[in-house]
Amino acid sequence: MPRAVKFSRYGGPEVLEVVEVPRPKAGPGEVLVRVVVAGVNPGEAGIRQGVFADMWPAVFPEGQGNDFAGWVAELGDGVSEFAVGDEVIGYLPRRAQADCVVSPADVLAPKPADISWEAAAPLSAVGVTAWAAVDAVEPTAGDTLVVSGAAGGVGSLAVQLARLRGAHVIGTAGPHNAEFLRSLGVVPVEHGPGLADRLKAAAPDGIDAFVDTFGQGNVDIAIALGVAPHRINTLADGRAVARYGVRSRAQEDVFTPQLVAELAELVSKGQLTVPISQVYPLEQVQEAYRQVQRRHTRGKIVLSLVPPDERPALAAALRTP
């Protein structure tokens, strides 16, 4: 039977279980997807802990995971845009960490065959989030833009998307990530006490825009350094939105399958890299979340639901009539 990640009470990673579930069936306008890789994101931990219970209450046993990539395994009535065996990228809140998921066909994006499953799966979540945050501050050629948490899942994509728009990018992170940021064409600045002074030194002519992926006072620093509120976007500081009127655009504000497809095309062309720090098997989902909640991840953590050595045979079996 297919497996899925479930939790039956709010709590830490220890409440997560991998359980057997009935195989779902695609209805009209839907497709069944055999998931190959699913993402692991910090916000999902908050939902599981009950932090957002007022907005998104759990229905126990609750599923987990949002972003995924896999093969189309079954077509519902009326679906003509995909065929069985097609590789797709999707987004299904609190359902993605499962062997089989049912998705509306019109929210799936095609996965280019020449990008890895690990790189494809996060694009519908952190990829779209990074695009939303960068687009919100409208960088143009010659602008100086700062990204906080620049080595993380969202930050590492945001810095690249900003550079594609011609911006000069400064990224804040721990010193152990300095060389990694340089490899992305980013000027690294160590976060922590004294950050404002270090940013002034790195940008003596001033900072035009600021993308905050980390919180912890980064918006306060951006305001103090003279960045206009409408050119600051935060993904982690709701109080700063109310205090200063800064922006807070994220994935849910801009998601379309067309945008996911555009990001996938950038990866295919070598213009965007999706750094993957660790790949865990589904059975180690608890450890994957322990790692992501430490907030020291370089790039993305993902779950592999089909081991790499089994993927060619399974893909061939799906495509065989």
N, C-alpha and C positions, 0 to 999 in steps of 0.2 A: 504494500500500500504506500501511497505518497506520504512524505513527511512534511511537517510544518512546525515553525516555532510558535509556541503559545505561552501565555502566562495567565494564571487564574487568580492572582491577587497583585496589588501594587507592591513594589519593592525593588531591590537591587537586582543585579544580574542573576543572582541565585534563584529567582522565581521563574526564569526562562526554562522551558522544556522543549525538547524535540519529540513530537508525538506523531503517531500515524493518524491520517485523516482519510476520509473517503475521497476518491478521485472526482474532482468537480467536472461539470459538463458545460460546454459553451452553449449559450442561448442565442436567440436571434441577434445579429449585429455584434456578436462576441467571438473571441477566439480563446482556445485553451493554449497556454504557453508552458512548455517544459523549461523551467528556469535553470540556467547554467551558473550564473553568478548574481548575487544580491548584495546591495550596499549595506553598510553599517554607519549610522549617523548619530551625533550627540543628541539631537532633538528627540529621537526615538526613545532614548533613555529617559528623558524628562517625562514623556507620555507614560512609559512603563512605571515610573516612580510616582505617578499621580500628580505631578507638578501642574499639569494642564487639564486636570479632571473637570474643571468647570467648563472649559471650552470643548474638549474632546474626551468625554467620559468613555472609559473602557466598557466593553460588553464581554464579560468573561464567559468562556476562555477567549481571550483576545489574541489576535495575531500581531505580528511585528514586521517592520521593514517596509520601505517605500519604493526603492529603485531597484531595477533588475534588468537583466538581458537574458534572452533564451530563444528557443525555437518554437515556431508555431506548430502545435501538435494536433489541433482539431479546429475546424471551422464551424461556426454557427450559421444558421440560415441567413442568407442575404449578404454574406461577406464575400467580396470579390477582389478587394485590394491586396490580399495576402494569399499565399498558398502554403500548404503543409510543408514544413521544412525550412521556411523562411526564417532568417535571423532578425530579431526585433529587440528594441529597447523600450521599456515601459516604466510606468509609475502608478503604483496602487497602494495608497496609504494603509498601513498596518496589515498588509497581506503578502508582501513581496518575498519574505523569507520562507518559501515553501517550494517543494518540488514542482508542483503544478498550480498555476493560477489562471483564473478567468478574467479577461480584460475586454472592455469595449474595443473594437477594432480601430475606431477612429482616434484613439489616444496613443496608439503605438507608433513608433518611428522605426524605419528600416535601419538595421545595423550593417554598416559596410563590412564586407567580408575580410578586409585587410586590417581591421583593428581588433585587438584582443578582447575577449569577453570581460576581462578584468577592467580594461579601460572603458568599455562601453557602458557597463552597468551603472556607474555613478553619474553619467551625464544628465539623466533626467532630474537628479536632485542637486548635487553640488555644482554640476555644470551650469544648469539653468539659474541656480541661486547666484553664482559668481557673475553670470552675464547680467542678471537683474541689478545687482549691486553696482557693478561698473557702469552700466547704462544709466543708472539713476543720477550719477554725478557728472555725466556728459563730458568725459575727457576728450580733448582734441590734441592734435599734434603740437608738441612743445610744452604741454602742461606737465607740472610735477604733481604726481599722485602718490599718496601713501596708502598702503594696505597693512592693517594690523593683523597679527596671526597669519603672516604671509606664507608660512610653510605648511599650514594645515590643508585639509581637503578643499575647502572653498577658497582660502587665500591663495593657494598655489595655482589655481586656475584663474582667479581674479587678476593676479599680477600679469599673467600671460595675455589675458584679454585686453587689459589696459595698454600693454605694450603694442598689441596689434593695432590699436587706435592711435599710436604714435606718441603716447605719453612716456615721460621719464618716470620710472617707478622706483619708489623706496619701499622696502618691506621690513616690518618689525618682527622679530623672532628671537629665539634663544641663540647664543653664540655658536652652538653646535650645528645650527642650520645656515650659517653664513655662506659657506661654500655652495650649498645646495641652491640658495637664492641667487648667488652670482651665476650659477649655471643656467638660470632662467633669464638672465639679463637684468637682474634686479640689484639695486644697491641695498645691502643688508644693514640694519640698524638694530642694536640690541634693545630688547624691551626691558621694562622694569624702571626703578627709580632713576630719575635724571633723563627720562626719554625725551622730554620737550627740548632740553638743551642739545641732545644728540641730533634730533630732527632739524633744529635750527642750523647746526653745523653741516648737516648733509644737504640742506636746501637753503643756502644763504640768500637766494632770491625769492624765497617764500614758497608756500605750498598752495596749490590751486584746488585740489580735491582730496578727499579722504574716504576710504572704505574701511569700516570697522567690522571685523569678523569675530572679535574677541571680547569686547566689553571692557570692564575694569578700568573705566576712566579715560579710554582713548578718545571719546567724543569731547570730553572736557579739554583734553590737550589740543585737539584740532581747533576748537573754538578759541582757545587761548592763543594759538598761533595764527589766528586771523583767517581761517578758512570759513567761507560763507556757509551758513546752515544749509542752503539748498544744494550745496556741493559736498555734503557729508551724507553718507548712507551707513546706517548701523544695522547689523543683523543680531546684535547681542545686548542692546541697552535701550529697553523700552522707556525708561525714565528720561533718558536724554532726548528722546523724540518729543516727549511732553514738555521738557524744560526748554529746549532750544528750537524746536520745530524742524529738526533735521529729518532726513528721509529714512525710510525703513523698507524699501522694496526688496522682495525676496521671491523665492520660487513660485509661490502660489499667485503672485501678481502678474506673471508673464508667461507661465508654462503653456506651450503648445507643442504638439509632436513635430511641427515644422522647425521650431527652434532647436529641439533635440537633434533633429536630422542635420541642421546647419552646424551644430557643435561637433557632431560625429564626423562630418565632412572635413572640418578643420583638423581633427585628429588624423583622419585618413591622409590628408595632405601634408602632415608633419608640422602644421602651424600651431598645434595645441597638444601638449603632453599631459596625460593624466597620471601623476605619480602614485604608485601603489606601494604602500609601506609593508603591508602584511596581508596574506591570504589565509584565512582559516577555513577548515572544513565545517560544514553545518553543525556537526556535533560539538564543536568548540565555540558555539555562539556566546556562551557566558564569558569566556576569556576575551573574545573579540570586543565585547562591550566594556569589560574592565579596562582594556587597553585604551579604547576611544575616550572613555570618561576621564582618563588621566590628562587629556588635552595637551599631550606632547607629541602627537602623531605627525609625522612628515608625510603629507599626501593622504591617501585614502586607505582604509581598511575595508576589505570585502570578504564575503563568504562564498566559498565554492561548493555548489550543490552537485556538480558533476565533475569528478576528477579529470584532469587534463588528458590522461592516457585513455579514458573511456569516451571522450567526446567524439572522435571521428566515427567510431562504430555506432554510437547512438544517433548521430546526425544522419548517417547512411540508412539506418533502420527507419527513421522517421520519414525519409524521402522515398522509401521503397513502397510501392502500391500494395 
